[in-house]
Amino acid sequence: MSQKLTKSSTDKALFGICGGIAHFFGISPFIVRIIFIFTASASVWVYIILAWALEDEPTL
């Protein structure tokens, strides 16, 4: 079963995008958030698109 990129339901500041990306790649959400901050001019649009397009993480 392949892993799917989803919004995080547990590690979220706004919509769970950075937490979901961090979980998908197996890295710290802090690192993903820092990357989004340093690339703010482009990442704002990416964040908005991902917030709209990604599904919520399934709850068990």
N, C-alpha and C positions, 0 to 999 in steps of 0.2 A: 504494500500500500504506500503510495507516494504522499509526501507531506504537502499540504496546501497552505498557501499564504492567506491568513485570515486576520481580522482585528482581534486583539487580545481583550479578553473580558476581565482579566485580573490585574494586568499591568497597564493601566491607562491613565493618561493625564487629560487628554481631550477626547479622542475617539478610539484610542488603542492601536493606532497605526504603528508607532515606533515600537511598542511592545510586541506587536505581531511580527514585524520585520525582524526584531532581535530574536524572537523565539524561532522563526523560520531558519535563520542563519546560525543559531546557537551562540549568540554573542550577548553582551550586556545591553540592556535598553538605554542605559546612560550614554554609551558610545553612539548609538543610533541617533539619540536626541542631539548630541553634540554635532554630529555630521549634519543634521537638518538645520541646526542653528548657523553653522559656518557657511552653509550653501543656501541661505535663506531666500535669495532672489529667485532661484529656480525651484527649491524644495517646497515653497508655499503652494505652488500649482500642483506639484506631485502629491503633496499631502491632501489637498482638496479632492483631487481625482481619486486617490486611494480611499479616502473616507467615504466617498460616494459608491465606489465600485466593489470594495471588499466586503465579503460576508462576515458576520459575527462569528466568533469562535463557538463551536458547539459546546453546550453545557451538558455535563453528565449527571 
